[in-house]
Amino acid sequence: MMCMIPNICASIQKTVEDINRKGIRMFCLLLDLYADEYLFRTFGQRNYLVLDHVDKIPGKLPQLYISMTK
């Protein structure tokens, strides 16, 4: 699935690229089961997580913290 608002997605992608060039690591957590395609292009393979329900966030936070601080 493509980003539903292309102009906004292009703007987000450019912002992420600019921030990455400054050496800042970004991570995206999103509640959108259809977001995989555009998040992969924007954040890269290991820099995002898609969940299907907000209740799953607390269970994932420790794992995310560990993976981001290695």
ZIRAVEN-V211272 format. One record per helix or strand. SS is the DSSP state (2 for helix, 1 for strand). FROM is the first residue (numbers start at 1). LEN is the number of residues. If there is no record, write none. Layout:
# ZIRAVEN-V211272
((SS;FROM;LEN) (SS;FROM;LEN))
This chain:
# ZIRAVEN-V211272
((2;6;16) (1;28;3) (2;36;8) (1;48;3) (2;54;15))
